[in-house]
Amino acid sequence: MDKRIAVIGIIIEDRKKAAPKVNEILNQYGEIIVGRVGIPYRDRGLNVIALIVDGTTDELGALTGKLGMIEKVEVKLALSKI
């Protein structure tokens, strides 16, 4: 399968419950993560993570699917066309 570059946006609404699970999954997929930026948005009580990833559509789907199953976590994926 061809690899694609993508951006994954993650919003964590409950840091204490969800962040350890998110980090565990991100660690499992560390080989496809090119870059990561995490920003605590304290005024809103949220944490926002932006990932740049380079993987197959199967890998990206599995990663976002696992993240999306975590309660209090929202995930969106934007794929490159090439």
PyMOL commands that set and color helices and strands:
alter all, ss='L'
color gray80, all
select helices_A, chain A and resi 15-28+30-32+57-68
alter helices_A, ss='H'
color red, helices_A
select strands_A, chain A and resi 3-12+33-41+46-56+73-79
alter strands_A, ss='S'
color yellow, strands_A
deselect
rebuild
show_as cartoon
